Amino acid sequence: GPNLSSSSMAKGLYPLAKASDVKAANATNHTD
């Protein structure tokens, strides 16, 4: 149902967002 779809999307998107944050943090540290 919709709940399963939502859960799947959240599980897929949140790690991507976290990876993006890590990349941004690494880029900031690298240029600093």
N, C-alpha and C positions, 0 to 999 in steps of 0.2 A: 504493500500500500504506500501512500504518500509519505508516511512516517519512515518507512524503510529507505525510500529514495532520499528523503531529507537527511537521514542519518548517514547514508553513503556519501552524499555530497559534502556534508560537514566533515566527515572523516577524510575525504579526499582534499578538501580545500584548506582545512586548518593546517595540516603539515606543510602544504605549499606556502601558506602565509608565513609560517614559522621559518621555513627555509629562506624565504624572501627577506625576512627580518634579519636572519643570521648573515645573509649575503650583504645586506645593507650595513650591518654593524661591522663586518669584516672590511668592507670597502672604506668605511669611515676610519677604522683603525689603521688601515693600510696607508691612507692618504694623510693621516694626521702626523 
